[in-house]
Amino acid sequence: MQLIEYRNHFYKELKTVYSLTEIQIFLKRLVKYYFDWDPTFIAIHPNYALSQSETAQLDFVLLELKKNKPIQYILNETFFMGHSFYVDESVLIPRPETEELVSWMLSDFPLSKDKLNVLDIGTGSGCIPIVLAIENLNLNITAIDVSHLALEVAKKNAKIHDADVNFIQKDITTLSNWDQSLDVIVSNPPYIMPEEKKEMLLNVLNYEPHLALFTPEDDSLFFYKKIIAFAEINLKTKGVLYFEINPKYIGALKKMISSYSFKDIVVGNDIFGKNRMLKAIKK
C-alpha cells in the first residue's frame, strides 16, 4: 500500500473517535517513532510503498487507538518539560498543568549553597522529582507512592535520566512521621470525585489508574487532609507545601490549610485560567 493510501485509511478508521487534528498528530508521531521519518515525509513521499512490517506496525497502533487507548501507553512514551518519560497503565500520563507546577517550584528555589530536603507524595511516573533533580542539583529528593508498579516505572525513568531520586513505597494515608525535617513537600494527589466519571473521556477512564485519579466517594479532600496533617508535623518552619488541585474545591481546601500552621497561601492558575496549583508556607 502506498503511504498516501494508508494515510487516507488511517484517517477514515479514526474519524469517528478523534478530531482530524488529533489524527494528523498521531500519524506524524507514529512514523517518527517507528521509522524516524520527519513530519513532512508523507507530503514529500506520498507514493512511498509501505513494507509488510511497516504496515503491520501501523495497523497495530490503529487498532489500539480505535479502542481509545492513549497513544502514550501504546508507545510507552510521553514528554514532560521537554524530557522523554516511559509510561504504562500503572501510572498517570503527566499533564501540562503539572509542568506548570514544577516550573513554579523551580523558579522559587534557584541554585543555592544549602541542600533542600524535598518529598514528592504520590510520585507515579516520577516526572515531578526527576525534573526537579535534573534542573536543580541542590535538592535532596525522596519520592513515595503506594503502588509498587508505579515505583518500578519511576525508578526506570530515573535511571534513563540519571536522576538522583530516592524512591520508597509508602502509603500517605497511614504515614505520620518522617525521618528528617523537610523543606519542601509537593504532591499531585488523586482529586477527582467518583461522581465525575460521567464527565471524563474514555481514554482516561478506561486506561489510566483509578488509584491515582479518584478520591473516596464522600470526601473530595481526603488525600489533601492526609498530606496537610503530615506536613504539619514534618515540614520545617518556613517550609513550603505545593499542591496540584481540583479547581472545584479550592475554597474548601484553602479554608482547611488555613486551619493548620500555614500562611501566605497562594493559588496559581494554569494556561486556561483555572485554579490549578497552590503554595503554602509553614509558620
C-alpha positions as MATLAB code, in Angstrom:
seq = 'MQLIEYRNHFYKELKTVYSLTEIQIFLKRLVKYYFDWDPTFIAIHPNYALSQSETAQLDFVLLELKKNKPIQYILNETFFMGHSFYVDESVLIPRPETEELVSWMLSDFPLSKDKLNVLDIGTGSGCIPIVLAIENLNLNITAIDVSHLALEVAKKNAKIHDADVNFIQKDITTLSNWDQSLDVIVSNPPYIMPEEKKEMLLNVLNYEPHLALFTPEDDSLFFYKKIIAFAEINLKTKGVLYFEINPKYIGALKKMISSYSFKDIVVGNDIFGKNRMLKAIKK';
ca = [
       0.000    0.000    0.000;
       1.235    3.481   -0.806;
       1.778    5.857    2.081;
      -0.899    8.279    0.879;
      -3.378    5.412    0.690;
      -2.555    4.327    4.216;
      -2.919    7.886    5.459;
      -6.426    8.060    3.999;
      -7.266    4.666    5.523;
      -5.888    5.806    8.898;
      -7.999    8.975    8.835;
     -11.160    7.086    7.803;
     -10.831    4.483   10.559;
     -10.340    7.036   13.334;
     -12.547    9.933   12.287;
     -15.464    8.825   14.497;
     -13.222    8.674   17.563;
     -10.849   11.644   17.235;
     -10.672   15.056   15.633;
      -8.783   15.474   12.359;
      -6.060   17.437   14.133;
      -5.553   14.628   16.651;
      -5.390   12.012   13.898;
      -2.805   14.030   11.974;
      -0.690   14.373   15.108;
      -0.965   10.636   15.802;
       0.219    9.631   12.341;
       3.133   12.064   12.340;
       4.195   10.830   15.759;
       3.941    7.177   14.730;
       6.059    7.472   11.594;
       8.642    9.432   13.566;
       8.649    6.913   16.420;
       8.769    3.734   14.306;
      10.547    4.832   11.142;
      12.310    8.084   12.137;
      10.544    9.963    9.345;
      10.167   13.732    9.628;
       6.601   15.141    9.729;
       6.946   16.268    6.100;
       7.815   12.769    4.845;
       4.229   11.861    3.942;
       3.738   15.059    1.942;
       7.085   14.685    0.134;
       6.832   10.923   -0.488;
       3.087   10.158   -0.861;
       3.743    7.224   -3.204;
       6.206    5.511   -0.863;
       5.342    1.784   -0.766;
       4.949    0.593    2.807;
       6.525   -2.761    3.562;
       4.593   -5.540    5.280;
       6.360   -4.901    8.585;
       5.750   -1.138    8.387;
       2.078   -1.693    7.646;
       1.791   -4.203   10.490;
       3.255   -1.737   12.990;
       0.854    0.998   11.934;
      -2.096   -1.408   11.898;
      -1.362   -2.485   15.462;
      -1.442    1.109   16.704;
      -4.532    1.871   14.645;
      -6.445   -0.933   16.354;
      -5.355    0.256   19.794;
      -6.306    3.850   19.028;
      -9.769    2.714   17.928;
     -10.203    1.305   21.441;
      -9.489    4.801   22.860;
      -6.147    3.671   24.258;
      -3.872    6.689   24.761;
      -1.004    6.817   22.289;
       1.375    7.385   25.208;
       0.545    3.929   26.562;
       0.744    2.346   23.119;
       4.256    3.708   22.560;
       5.213    3.650   26.263;
       6.438    7.195   25.869;
       5.354   10.688   26.827;
       7.076   14.035   27.181;
       7.251   16.203   30.274;
       9.028   19.557   30.261;
      10.963   18.524   27.186;
      12.102   15.176   28.625;
      11.014   11.737   27.405;
       9.389    9.503   30.036;
       8.410    5.847   29.979;
       4.749    5.321   30.922;
       2.403    2.361   31.105;
      -1.057    1.795   32.563;
       0.252    1.652   36.128;
       0.894    5.429   36.127;
      -0.932    8.562   35.049;
       0.146   10.276   31.859;
       1.782   13.553   33.006;
      -0.263   16.649   32.169;
       0.779   20.168   31.088;
      -0.697   21.539   34.335;
       1.863   19.547   36.290;
       4.630   21.062   34.166;
       3.411   24.468   35.329;
       3.589   23.332   38.961;
       7.190   22.143   38.533;
       8.149   25.372   36.756;
       6.711   27.321   39.698;
       8.810   25.293   42.126;
      11.998   25.712   40.116;
      11.524   29.472   39.962;
      11.050   29.558   43.759;
      14.197   27.555   44.506;
      17.161   28.735   42.431;
      20.504   27.072   42.966;
      21.908   27.790   46.437;
      24.608   26.566   48.785;
      22.204   24.728   51.056;
      20.606   21.451   50.017;
      16.857   21.377   50.453;
      15.098   18.200   51.552;
      12.176   17.600   49.184;
       9.439   14.955   49.374;
       7.106   14.148   46.469;
       3.983   12.312   47.605;
       2.251   10.043   45.080;
       5.028   10.203   42.523;
       3.549    7.996   39.772;
       5.896    8.095   36.786;
       8.389   10.148   38.793;
       8.101   13.112   36.445;
       7.999   15.748   39.215;
      11.044   14.662   41.279;
      13.086   13.626   38.247;
      12.768   17.001   36.520;
      13.434   18.769   39.818;
      16.586   16.663   40.227;
      17.712   17.320   36.644;
      17.181   21.078   36.890;
      18.424   21.700   40.431;
      21.299   19.599   41.776;
      20.976   21.157   45.230;
      17.776   19.312   46.008;
      17.858   16.153   48.124;
      14.730   14.439   46.786;
      12.702   11.488   48.009;
       9.514   10.314   46.313;
       6.889    7.941   47.650;
       3.966    6.040   46.171;
       1.639    3.352   47.474;
       1.895    1.431   44.187;
       4.824   -0.929   43.690;
       4.208   -0.956   39.937;
       4.265    2.843   39.771;
       7.550    2.913   41.639;
       9.070    0.493   39.141;
       8.154    2.920   36.363;
       9.539    5.869   38.330;
      12.828    4.069   39.002;
      13.097    3.204   35.328;
      12.671    6.851   34.400;
      15.212    7.975   36.985;
      17.727    5.542   35.509;
      17.022    6.794   31.981;
      17.715   10.374   33.065;
      20.457    9.558   35.569;
      18.445   11.479   38.166;
      19.322   11.208   41.847;
      15.949   10.482   43.467;
      15.250    8.087   46.337;
      12.025    6.136   45.707;
      10.212    4.453   48.614;
       6.928    2.552   48.821;
       4.787    4.310   51.437;
       1.086    4.968   51.949;
       0.419    8.606   52.887;
      -2.941    7.640   54.399;
      -1.117    5.823   57.212;
       2.172    7.752   57.274;
       2.718   10.189   60.151;
       6.415   10.759   60.838;
       9.376   11.222   58.511;
      12.984   10.515   59.479;
      14.151   14.067   58.726;
      12.642   17.549   58.649;
      11.539   18.605   55.205;
      11.995   21.910   53.412;
       9.542   21.184   50.632;
       6.596   18.833   50.147;
       4.928   18.534   46.761;
       2.007   16.396   45.662;
      -0.358   15.888   42.772;
      -2.752   13.633   44.674;
      -5.967   11.979   43.460;
      -8.552   14.767   43.342;
     -11.397   13.617   41.106;
     -14.659   12.604   42.764;
     -16.119    9.258   41.576;
     -19.295   11.087   40.546;
     -17.245   12.987   37.936;
     -16.629    9.785   35.939;
     -19.544   10.601   33.662;
     -17.726   13.762   32.538;
     -14.463   12.018   31.700;
     -13.078   10.933   28.351;
     -12.917    7.188   27.732;
      -9.183    7.246   27.066;
      -8.700    8.418   30.669;
     -11.468    6.462   32.359;
     -10.713    3.120   30.705;
      -6.931    3.148   30.838;
      -5.418    5.445   33.456;
      -5.094    4.017   37.002;
      -8.127    4.823   39.123;
      -5.946    4.598   42.235;
      -4.191    7.774   41.092;
      -7.314    9.558   39.863;
     -10.172    9.238   42.319;
     -10.886   10.272   45.885;
     -13.110    8.250   48.212;
     -16.820    8.560   47.408;
     -17.726   11.046   50.133;
     -14.540   13.078   50.654;
     -13.129   15.268   47.868;
     -10.251   16.482   50.076;
      -9.326   13.117   51.592;
      -5.743   12.973   50.324;
      -5.141   16.686   50.915;
      -6.165   16.236   54.548;
      -3.683   13.395   54.985;
      -0.842   15.307   53.327;
      -1.510   18.553   55.215;
      -1.590   16.709   58.554;
       1.693   15.027   57.599;
       3.209   18.378   56.563;
       2.102   19.960   59.836;
       4.391   17.536   61.689;
       7.285   17.097   59.277;
       7.703   20.353   57.366;
      10.220   22.850   58.781;
       9.238   26.338   59.810;
       9.137   28.399   56.597;
       8.981   25.130   54.669;
       6.793   25.133   51.578;
       3.895   22.907   50.580;
       2.909   22.651   46.904;
      -0.220   21.025   45.505;
      -1.844   20.450   42.176;
      -5.527   20.999   42.860;
      -9.061   20.490   41.605;
     -10.497   23.965   40.880;
     -13.928   22.833   42.113;
     -12.750   22.545   45.713;
     -10.313   25.445   46.027;
     -12.379   27.322   48.640;
     -12.684   24.341   50.955;
      -9.011   23.454   50.504;
      -7.804   26.973   51.355;
     -10.014   27.010   54.444;
      -8.640   23.665   55.578;
      -4.991   24.635   55.091;
      -5.591   27.875   56.992;
      -6.780   25.872   59.985;
      -3.261   24.418   60.288;
       0.083   26.198   60.744;
       0.260   27.631   57.233;
       0.305   31.173   55.923;
       0.861   33.021   52.643;
      -1.461   30.684   50.735;
      -1.091   31.438   47.034;
      -3.209   29.940   44.259;
      -1.777   29.670   40.752;
      -3.728   29.402   37.511;
      -2.985   27.101   34.606;
      -2.771   28.254   30.992;
      -6.562   28.058   30.753;
      -7.037   30.398   33.707;
      -8.231   27.667   36.089;
      -7.097   27.468   39.719;
      -4.738   24.510   39.391;
      -1.852   24.988   41.842;
      -1.459   26.022   45.444;
       1.508   27.001   47.590;
       1.514   27.490   51.362;
       4.303   28.329   53.795;
       4.613   26.724   57.231;
       4.530   29.225   60.126;
];
